[in-house]
């Protein structure tokens, strides 16, 4: 039997089937089902914004800035973290510790939302200074 999360404020069904690793304890879901409607795909966000200086040199600092851009995208879409269906996190020369730093930066944004999540280690991103990139798919309310 799948563990299901219910949230009447969002039309997203979250599932962690018993036959799959239960990601709910980590704050994520194996499966996120959005009600029929429009979905926005938010491009990968990095530690950059108009008029910003050089990005922080650490993963945690870059993840914090990328998360702020994700929050701005949700605001633009008039969506909430509960509407996030899927997130992908890319980290250069990834380690478990680096992914944990990114996930810690995402926690304040996500709250109790449990989107589906994929973490991917990569060799490089946009420029050598960029260490973190985060993209998401959002169900439009």
Secondary structure, 3 states (H helix, E strand, C coil): CCEEECCCCCCEEEEECCCCCCHHHHCCECEEEECCCCEEEEEEECCCCCCCCCCCCCHHHHHHHHHHHHHHHHHHHCCCHHHEEEEEEEEECCCHHHHHHHHHHHHHHHCCCCCEEEEEEECCCCCCCCCEEEEEEEECC
